[in-house]
Amino acid sequence: MIRIHHLNQSRSLRVIWLLEELGLDYEVIRYERDPKTRLAPEALKAIHPLGKSPVLEMEGARIAESGAIVEAICARHGPDLVPEAGSEAYLRHLEWIHFAEGSAMTPILLNLYVGLLGEAGAPLQPRIQSELTSHFQLMEDGLRPSGHFVMDQLSAADIMLIFPAGVVTRLGREEEFPKLAAFVAEMRSRPAFQRALQAAGGD
Ligand SMILES: N[C@@H](CCC(=O)N[C@@H](CS)C(=O)NCC(=O)O)C(=O)O
């Protein structure tokens, strides 16, 4: 049995979405953020020292990092969500998978945290905003006419990129990045995404 340690309103929704797309059996172990601090509960530290979500248990092994989890699930159960090894598309796909956490999240998190500083963070804002915009623009330009990244059907890269792409809509920047906004709406309307939302507890 696959078990997913899921924190509400977190990146682990992308893992539940993937499990639903693949029609796999799984169990969700839910953790709730502290309503004031928004941090995960201490109980998650018993699962992984960082106390962050997602953490997956599959075939007796425990694995953290959403990108690694998505790759591991696809390697075992979802070959159709990854382009053929050795192809040009495979390289682009790998690039996007790692971009989602390794690059895009840096300006997104800086924007969030430095924004909390108000005026004290003002000297950092021009750089943060230009990095945020260039990362959104790269995603906007990377979308294919089919509305997907890399393949003309759903791939694991789409599943990874839903999180940084969703920030465009959260920041109300849909008009600047219309293709990204359409991507988010389209992915969210998929039946498997809706089932994932339900399994995750609605958020
Ligand atoms: N790079 C990691 C990031 C994991 C992470 O930061 N998870 C957040 C939720 S989106 C978390 O658990 N935060 C709670 C906390 O830091 O207390 C991944 O992709 O899995």
The ligand as a Gaussian input file, in Angstrom:
#p B3LYP/6-31G(d) Opt

LIG

0 1
 N       11.272000      20.833000      -1.738000
 C       10.323000      20.180000      -0.869000
 C        9.614000      21.245000      -0.053000
 C        8.771000      20.681000       1.058000
 C        8.072000      21.800000       1.817000
 O        8.630000      22.891000       2.028000
 N        6.822000      21.558000       2.204000
 C        6.051000      22.563000       2.892000
 C        4.621000      22.542000       2.392000
 S        4.398000      23.178000       0.787000
 C        5.944000      22.247000       4.374000
 O        5.846000      21.089000       4.738000
 N        5.921000      23.290000       5.230000
 C        5.614000      23.166000       6.618000
 C        6.703000      23.651000       7.515000
 O        7.751000      24.094000       7.022000
 O        6.487000      23.611000       8.734000
 C        9.361000      19.354000      -1.721000
 O        9.191000      19.660000      -2.898000
 O        8.795000      18.372000      -1.217000

